[in-house]
Each structure stands twice: as C-alpha cells, then as structure tokens.
Amino acid sequence: MKKIILTAFLALSLITGSASAMSKSVSIADQGSFAAGGTVVQTPGALKPEEPMNPAGQTLHGDHAYVFYQKPVHAHKYPLVFLHGGGQSAKTWETTPDGRDGFQNIFLGRGYSTYLVDQPRRGRAGQGTVDGTVSASTLDQFWYAQFRLGIWPNYYEGVQFPKGEEALNQFLRQITPNTGDFDKQVISDSMTAVFEKSGDGILVSHSQGGGPGWLTAVKSNKVKAVVSFEPWDGFFFPEGEVPEAIQTSSPFGALEGTPIAMEDFLKLTKIPILVYYGDNIPDKPSKEWNGDSWHARLDMARIWVDTINRHGGDATLVHLPEIGIYGNTHFIISDLNNVQIANHMSVWMHEKGLDK
C-alpha cells in the first residue's frame, strides 16, 4: 500500500460551534481497513446459475473481524489492538458520547498505531455463518443500570459519565446487537488473524471482550501484553484450580471460572497483564442486581490475578477507588477522566518496556 500523510487537526464545527474530537494534530503515515479470519460455508448441491436465488452450491463468507487501523508517523514498536465489549462495536474506542477524544485519538496522539476491531457477528463484521435473531426489546434502562451510570433516571453521585441529554442519547445509540451467537472461539480465532496482520502488539479489551482476549493471548504469541477494562467473564483457570462459582442476585446468575489445560494457562503468565475496574461496585454481596453482578466479577478477577501471579505471571488489578480515582462507570475509557486513565495505562506500559 502506498504510504499517505494525513493530518488531523483541531477545528471548530460550523454546525454546533463545538471543538472537534481531535484535541491535537497527529500526522498519519498509513491508514486502512481489512477483514481478518472467518470461514466459508457452502450449501450442498450443484450450482445452478439459471436459478440465482437457489443456495445449492453457493458459498457464504462470514465470522470474520472488521478492522480499521491508523499508523502515526514514528509510531511506537507495538500497536494497540482494541476489542470492544457486549452490545458494542469499535465505536467504544472512538469519540466519547460528549465529543471528546476517545482512546483511539488519545493513543494516536501518543504515538501508537491503533487497530479498532468489530468482532465477528457484530457491527461492520455482521455476516455470520449461523442464523441469528436481532431483538428489538426496549432495554435502555437495563443498560443504564448494567453499565453503572446509576438507577434510572438518576445518576450515581459523583459519577464520571458526561451529563446532558445529548451525551446520553449518543451513548445509547452506540449500542448494537449480535447478528448471531456470541462465540469466544470464533472471536479469538478472528483476533488471532488480526494479530497476524498487525504484528506483535498490545491487546486492549473491554467487558465481554475479556474472555476472547485471554484466548487470543493463548492462541497467538504476537500478543505481547493485555490491558483489560472490566472483564465480564471468561476467567480461565488451570484444570483442577477453578474456584467455586460466585452466586449473584443478578439476572445473569452465578459467575463461574472456566478450566483450561495448564500448558495453555501458563501462556498467560508470560506476558504482562493489567486489569481495571471502576467505581460503584459493592465490597460485599448486594441486593441490587447490577452492583451484585459487578461485585462478583471484581472478586473473580482478584482470584484470577492471584492465580496468574502464583504461577509466576505478571498480572496487576487496579480497582480505581483504591488508588483515589472515583466515579468511573463501566465505560472507564470514555468517562470524563479518560485522559487520567490513559495516563495511568501509559505509565504502566512504560514500566513494562512496551512503549519503545
């Protein structure tokens, strides 16, 4: 691909009068998009060109990831590969609901190449190889509570989510459905293919992307570190070391660990791992379903990190209120203090020698 030089710059919107999301100029050496991974299925039978809608003998390409990438001039050695969470797409990492820089722009400005992924059967990678049903259930208030903004219509006190009707409107409109079953193996296979394209890099996951992220690190030696924001499940333990399930009062039920072979688990001990959780998570079981659900995940993550380290790994869990950072929702990466969070992550990457 021929190299291009693009410059993103701070500008004023002629329509709204507000500043654009790009808070600093960044020279881009290359950008583009591609599909990674996936499979091809074929309907048995003989192809009949005279019957164009007859599926016999025809193929379908699906279960791939969609990736948009940008490479700044003089980029760091390792790119950041971003994997979104449940009900989300790569939009998670782009402009925040109130128009500020998301992690894509923040880290481009710090010299990192960025690869933004839509996972298989979601967003721009919506073509799956299994049938699915897209629900039109009215669940905005469920997501509002699940993502710990508050209990509708109230926000939690001191919450870092940007206030205002339009910010909430933008946030709820970035929710997008699965077009087929969520499948960690399918997603991690596609993510492994993404790393074949990106080369050695740092995987940054959010929420439901946590489990496929760990599997990607098991499958690909090109994953040199993982930063995971509030992993939801997919906590893998060596066979025989899976902790007891953590019961919850949430509609999601108990949270269970998942056994994997020791040789696979030990691959997670060979790379540095950083896990973040935000605020408004109870420190004990709660009758409020959303708080209890996240209490279980934070507890399981602590057990998981301890298990990684007990086997010689380098995993760190940061519960932000414990280091004096308060009010973060499930969307730590787009909260009002996301630059402060990015600063903390940047320091960690520097300490691990990942910013060369």
Backbone torsions as a table, in degrees:
resi	resn	phi	psi	omega
1	MET	NA	133.4	177.9
2	LYS	-66.9	133.9	179.7
3	LYS	-69.8	143.8	177.1
4	ILE	-126.3	154.2	174.8
5	ILE	-117.9	116.1	176.8
6	LEU	-118.0	147.4	176.0
7	THR	-123.7	120.3	173.6
8	ALA	-91.6	136.4	-174.7
9	PHE	-139.7	158.8	178.2
10	LEU	-70.4	130.3	-178.6
11	ALA	-142.9	164.8	176.2
12	LEU	-102.3	134.0	179.4
13	SER	-73.9	128.2	178.7
14	LEU	-71.1	-20.5	-176.3
15	ILE	-88.7	-50.0	-173.7
16	THR	-100.5	-18.7	-176.5
17	GLY	78.5	4.9	-178.6
18	SER	-98.5	159.4	-179.7
19	ALA	-70.9	151.1	177.1
20	SER	-71.6	169.6	-175.1
21	ALA	-72.3	-23.3	-176.7
22	MET	-81.6	108.7	-172.1
23	SER	-87.5	-5.8	176.7
24	LYS	-152.3	157.0	178.9
25	SER	-72.8	137.0	177.3
26	VAL	-135.9	125.8	175.4
27	SER	-87.1	124.1	-177.1
28	ILE	-102.3	122.3	-179.7
29	ALA	-82.3	-28.3	-176.5
30	ASP	-161.5	144.6	172.7
31	GLN	-152.6	158.5	-179.3
32	GLY	175.7	-169.6	179.4
33	SER	-148.6	158.0	180.0
34	PHE	-161.3	161.7	170.2
35	ALA	-96.8	144.6	-178.9
36	ALA	-133.1	135.4	177.2
37	GLY	74.7	-151.9	-179.6
38	GLY	92.8	-178.4	-177.9
39	THR	-145.5	172.9	177.0
40	VAL	-126.6	128.9	175.6
41	VAL	-115.6	154.5	-177.6
42	GLN	-136.4	138.6	175.8
43	THR	-80.3	130.8	179.3
44	PRO	-58.9	153.8	176.7
45	GLY	117.9	176.0	-178.8
46	ALA	-91.4	134.7	177.4
47	LEU	-65.4	132.4	179.4
48	LYS	-122.4	93.1	-177.3
49	PRO	-56.5	-27.1	-179.4
50	GLU	-76.1	-9.0	176.6
51	GLU	-122.7	76.0	-169.6
52	PRO	-60.4	-24.9	-179.5
53	MET	-97.0	4.9	174.7
54	ASN	-81.6	117.8	-175.2
55	PRO	-72.4	-12.6	-176.8
56	ALA	-55.0	127.4	178.1
57	GLY	79.4	-7.7	-178.7
58	GLN	-89.0	159.3	-176.3
59	THR	-114.2	165.4	175.2
60	LEU	-140.4	127.5	175.2
61	HIS	-95.7	122.7	-178.9
62	GLY	-156.5	-178.3	177.2
63	ASP	63.6	28.3	175.2
64	HIS	-98.0	167.4	170.3
65	ALA	-97.6	151.7	171.2
66	TYR	-106.9	136.5	-175.4
67	VAL	-133.4	130.5	169.3
68	PHE	-112.6	128.9	-177.2
69	TYR	-127.1	153.1	171.9
70	GLN	-138.5	137.4	-180.0
71	LYS	-122.0	113.8	178.7
72	PRO	-74.5	160.9	174.3
73	VAL	-61.6	138.3	179.1
74	HIS	57.6	49.1	-176.8
75	ALA	-70.0	154.0	170.9
76	HIS	-60.6	162.2	-177.6
77	LYS	-60.0	-44.6	-174.5
78	TYR	-102.1	124.1	171.8
79	PRO	-74.9	164.2	172.7
80	LEU	-103.0	126.2	-179.9
81	VAL	-109.9	114.2	-170.3
82	PHE	-100.7	125.8	177.4
83	LEU	-118.9	123.5	-175.5
84	HIS	-77.2	179.3	-179.7
85	GLY	-109.0	-163.5	-175.0
86	GLY	-67.9	139.7	-179.6
87	GLY	68.5	15.0	-174.1
88	GLN	-129.5	172.3	174.1
89	SER	-135.6	-166.5	177.8
90	ALA	-61.3	-15.4	176.6
91	LYS	-53.5	-29.3	178.2
92	THR	-47.4	-38.5	-171.6
93	TRP	-95.9	-4.6	-176.0
94	GLU	-87.6	-149.1	-178.7
95	THR	-57.4	138.5	-179.9
96	THR	-70.3	163.2	-178.3
97	PRO	-57.1	-25.9	178.9
98	ASP	-102.0	14.3	170.3
99	GLY	90.6	11.9	177.4
100	ARG	-89.2	172.7	174.5
101	ASP	-60.9	130.1	166.6
102	GLY	-89.0	-175.5	-177.1
103	PHE	-63.4	-29.3	176.7
104	GLN	-56.3	-54.3	-177.7
105	ASN	-70.2	-40.8	-178.2
106	ILE	-57.8	-47.4	-175.2
107	PHE	-82.0	-24.8	168.0
108	LEU	-59.6	-43.7	179.0
109	GLY	-65.0	-18.2	177.8
110	ARG	-100.0	10.9	171.5
111	GLY	90.9	16.5	179.4
112	TYR	-101.0	134.7	166.6
113	SER	-67.3	142.2	-178.0
114	THR	-123.8	135.0	176.3
115	TYR	-120.8	112.8	-178.2
116	LEU	-102.1	123.2	-171.6
117	VAL	-108.8	133.3	159.8
118	ASP	-98.0	119.6	-175.9
119	GLN	-70.4	161.1	177.5
120	PRO	-53.2	138.9	177.3
121	ARG	69.4	29.9	179.4
122	ARG	-151.4	142.7	172.8
123	GLY	56.3	-129.6	-177.7
124	ARG	-77.4	0.0	174.1
125	ALA	-112.7	38.0	-170.1
126	GLY	-72.1	-14.3	-177.5
127	GLN	-78.3	106.7	176.5
128	GLY	-99.4	176.6	177.9
129	THR	-109.0	9.8	174.9
130	VAL	-128.2	152.1	177.3
131	ASP	-68.4	149.5	177.5
132	GLY	-147.4	165.1	177.4
133	THR	-123.0	126.7	177.3
134	VAL	-93.4	118.8	-176.8
135	SER	-84.6	145.3	173.8
136	ALA	-111.7	30.2	179.2
137	SER	-63.8	143.2	-179.8
138	THR	-86.4	98.0	-172.1
139	LEU	-130.4	23.6	179.8
140	ASP	-56.5	-40.6	-176.7
141	GLN	-71.3	-30.2	172.6
142	PHE	-61.7	-49.5	-179.4
143	TRP	-62.4	-38.0	179.2
144	TYR	-56.1	-46.0	178.6
145	ALA	-74.9	-42.8	-178.1
146	GLN	-59.5	-36.7	-178.3
147	PHE	-89.0	7.4	172.6
148	ARG	60.3	42.0	168.5
149	LEU	-79.3	-31.5	-179.3
150	GLY	158.2	-160.9	172.7
151	ILE	-114.4	115.9	-171.4
152	TRP	-49.5	134.5	3.1
153	PRO	-96.0	13.4	-174.4
154	ASN	-93.7	145.5	172.2
155	TYR	-89.6	152.9	171.1
156	TYR	-64.4	147.6	179.4
157	GLU	-61.5	130.3	177.3
158	GLY	74.4	13.4	-175.8
159	VAL	-64.3	144.8	-177.5
160	GLN	-88.1	1.7	176.2
161	PHE	-68.9	136.3	-179.0
162	PRO	-64.7	127.4	-179.0
163	LYS	-78.6	163.0	176.7
164	GLY	117.9	144.5	-176.2
165	GLU	-61.4	-40.7	-176.2
166	GLU	-72.7	-35.6	176.6
167	ALA	-61.9	-43.4	178.7
168	LEU	-66.1	-40.0	176.8
169	ASN	-58.9	-47.3	179.4
170	GLN	-63.3	-40.4	-179.2
171	PHE	-63.3	-47.9	-177.9
172	LEU	-67.8	-26.3	-179.8
173	ARG	-81.5	-6.9	175.3
174	GLN	-89.6	-4.5	175.3
175	ILE	-71.6	132.9	-177.0
176	THR	-140.1	146.9	-171.5
177	PRO	-88.6	163.0	165.4
178	ASN	-72.2	144.8	171.7
179	THR	-99.3	-3.4	177.2
180	GLY	-160.7	179.0	-177.7
181	ASP	-57.9	140.1	171.5
182	PHE	-71.9	124.1	-173.4
183	ASP	-136.0	108.5	-177.1
184	LYS	-59.7	-36.5	-178.9
185	GLN	-68.2	-43.8	178.5
186	VAL	-62.1	-44.1	-178.9
187	ILE	-66.8	-44.7	-178.7
188	SER	-68.5	-31.7	174.1
189	ASP	-63.1	-43.5	179.7
190	SER	-68.1	-37.1	178.6
191	MET	-66.8	-35.3	174.7
192	THR	-60.3	-39.9	177.1
193	ALA	-67.8	-34.1	175.8
194	VAL	-60.4	-44.2	-179.3
195	PHE	-68.7	-25.6	173.0
196	GLU	-64.9	-31.0	178.3
197	LYS	-82.3	-43.2	-175.2
198	SER	-77.5	-27.0	-171.5
199	GLY	83.3	-175.0	-179.9
200	ASP	-50.6	136.1	-177.7
201	GLY	-165.6	-176.9	-178.4
202	ILE	-109.9	123.9	179.0
203	LEU	-88.7	126.4	178.0
204	VAL	-118.1	114.9	-175.3
205	SER	-117.3	161.5	177.3
206	HIS	-134.8	131.1	167.4
207	SER	56.0	-117.0	-177.8
208	GLN	-62.4	-17.8	176.1
209	GLY	-73.1	-9.1	-178.2
210	GLY	-60.7	-52.3	-178.6
211	GLY	-59.9	-52.0	175.6
212	PRO	-60.6	-29.3	178.1
213	GLY	-65.3	-45.1	178.0
214	TRP	-62.9	-40.5	179.3
215	LEU	-63.8	-37.0	177.3
216	THR	-62.2	-40.8	178.7
217	ALA	-67.0	-28.9	175.7
218	VAL	-72.2	-39.9	-174.1
219	LYS	-82.0	-26.9	-173.3
220	SER	-123.3	124.8	175.6
221	ASN	-80.2	3.5	176.7
222	LYS	-85.6	-10.3	174.7
223	VAL	-81.0	110.5	-174.4
224	LYS	-97.3	-10.7	175.9
225	ALA	-169.9	159.1	175.9
226	VAL	-132.2	131.1	169.0
227	VAL	-115.8	122.8	-175.0
228	SER	-124.5	122.8	178.1
229	PHE	-96.0	113.1	177.9
230	GLU	47.8	60.5	176.5
231	PRO	-56.4	138.2	-172.7
232	TRP	-87.6	-47.7	178.4
233	ASP	-157.5	-158.6	-178.3
234	GLY	73.5	32.4	176.5
235	PHE	-81.9	109.5	-174.6
236	PHE	-94.5	132.9	179.8
237	PHE	-125.6	154.7	175.5
238	PRO	-61.2	145.3	175.8
239	GLU	-53.4	131.7	-177.7
240	GLY	90.5	-6.1	-178.7
241	GLU	-123.4	18.2	180.0
242	VAL	-74.6	126.4	-179.5
243	PRO	-72.1	167.9	176.0
244	GLU	-62.3	146.3	176.4
245	ALA	-60.8	146.5	177.9
246	ILE	-100.2	116.8	-178.6
247	GLN	-74.8	145.7	178.1
248	THR	-136.1	163.9	175.1
249	SER	-94.0	8.2	-176.4
250	SER	-86.3	162.6	178.4
251	PRO	-67.8	-9.5	178.9
252	PHE	-83.8	-9.6	177.8
253	GLY	75.0	-156.9	-175.9
254	ALA	-72.5	150.3	175.3
255	LEU	-101.4	123.0	-178.0
256	GLU	-115.2	145.5	169.3
257	GLY	-79.0	164.5	-177.6
258	THR	-121.8	128.2	-179.8
259	PRO	-79.6	141.3	169.8
260	ILE	-136.9	163.7	179.5
261	ALA	-61.2	144.6	-179.0
262	MET	-55.8	-40.8	-178.2
263	GLU	-62.6	-31.7	176.1
264	ASP	-76.5	-42.9	178.4
265	PHE	-58.1	-40.9	-177.0
266	LEU	-64.1	-20.1	175.7
267	LYS	-64.5	-28.9	178.4
268	LEU	-73.5	-16.3	178.8
269	THR	-86.4	-3.3	-175.6
270	LYS	-96.3	-4.1	-178.8
271	ILE	-129.3	151.4	175.1
272	PRO	-72.6	140.1	-178.1
273	ILE	-130.7	135.3	177.7
274	LEU	-127.7	128.9	-178.4
275	VAL	-123.1	132.1	178.8
276	TYR	-115.4	142.8	165.6
277	TYR	-133.7	147.2	-175.9
278	GLY	-95.0	-151.3	-169.7
279	ASP	-99.5	176.4	178.5
280	ASN	60.3	37.4	172.2
281	ILE	-110.3	119.0	-178.2
282	PRO	-58.7	149.5	177.8
283	ASP	-90.8	6.2	175.7
284	LYS	-153.7	165.9	179.5
285	PRO	-52.0	142.8	-174.0
286	SER	-131.7	152.1	175.4
287	LYS	-79.8	-15.6	175.2
288	GLU	-78.6	116.7	-169.8
289	TRP	-57.5	-41.0	-176.2
290	ASN	-70.2	-41.7	177.9
291	GLY	-64.9	-40.0	-178.8
292	ASP	-66.6	-37.0	178.0
293	SER	-61.0	-44.1	-179.2
294	TRP	-76.7	-29.3	173.5
295	HIS	-59.1	-42.7	179.4
296	ALA	-63.0	-41.1	-177.8
297	ARG	-68.7	-39.7	177.2
298	LEU	-64.9	-42.2	178.2
299	ASP	-62.6	-45.2	-179.6
300	MET	-65.4	-37.4	178.8
301	ALA	-64.0	-37.7	177.4
302	ARG	-63.0	-44.5	179.2
303	ILE	-62.3	-42.0	-178.4
304	TRP	-64.3	-46.5	178.7
305	VAL	-61.9	-42.9	177.9
306	ASP	-61.1	-38.2	179.5
307	THR	-67.6	-42.6	175.6
308	ILE	-55.3	-49.9	-175.5
309	ASN	-70.7	-33.3	178.0
310	ARG	-63.9	-25.9	178.3
311	HIS	-96.5	19.7	173.7
312	GLY	91.4	13.2	-177.5
313	GLY	-86.8	-174.2	-177.5
314	ASP	-134.5	75.4	-178.3
315	ALA	-116.3	140.3	-179.4
316	THR	-129.7	131.4	173.5
317	LEU	-109.2	126.9	177.6
318	VAL	-114.4	110.8	171.1
319	HIS	-94.0	108.1	-166.1
320	LEU	-54.4	-41.0	178.4
321	PRO	-60.4	-27.1	-179.3
322	GLU	-72.5	-15.8	175.8
323	ILE	-111.5	17.1	173.7
324	GLY	85.0	19.0	177.2
325	ILE	-112.7	116.0	-168.2
326	TYR	-116.9	156.3	169.1
327	GLY	90.3	3.2	-175.7
328	ASN	-74.6	138.6	176.4
329	THR	-86.0	-170.5	173.3
330	HIS	-64.5	-23.8	179.9
331	PHE	-98.1	60.7	177.8
332	ILE	-51.0	-36.3	-172.2
333	ILE	-72.8	-14.2	178.2
334	SER	-126.8	7.7	176.2
335	ASP	-66.3	170.1	-176.1
336	LEU	-59.1	-26.3	-178.7
337	ASN	-102.2	28.0	-174.7
338	ASN	-65.2	-24.8	175.5
339	VAL	-68.3	-39.9	176.1
340	GLN	-61.1	-40.1	177.9
341	ILE	-66.7	-43.4	177.8
342	ALA	-61.1	-36.6	177.3
343	ASN	-62.6	-43.6	179.2
344	HIS	-62.3	-43.8	178.7
345	MET	-64.3	-39.7	179.4
346	SER	-63.2	-40.6	177.9
347	VAL	-61.8	-44.4	179.2
348	TRP	-61.0	-45.1	179.8
349	MET	-62.7	-36.6	177.3
350	HIS	-65.7	-44.9	-179.7
351	GLU	-61.1	-31.1	-179.8
352	LYS	-90.3	3.8	178.9
353	GLY	69.9	29.7	-175.8
354	LEU	-98.0	-0.4	-174.5
355	ASP	-110.3	27.0	-179.5
356	LYS	-73.5	NA	NA
